[in-house]
Amino acid sequence: MGSLSIWHWLIVAIIVLLLFGKGRMSDFMGDLAKGIKSFKKGMAEDDTTPAPAQQVAAPPPVTPAATPAVTPQDVPRA
């Protein structure tokens, strides 16, 4: 009993047509199609337009800091 038969769908379709009318439904479907086309066009333009190349400056070379040599006289005694 949980499934809807063809008669249920037919009654729903008739109610929708009575509420919105034939003209409104065709206008709605036309607007929906235009929206989908413009979305696809926008996505295609994004794919074909290359992003501007950004030049990244190389970081300066890292030079090791000179560490002073540790002698036995510098080590404190415990």
Secondary structure, DSSP 8 states (H G I E B T S, - for coil): --S--HHHHHHHHHHHHHHHHHHHHHHHHHHHHHHHHHHHHHHHHHHHS----------------------TTTS---
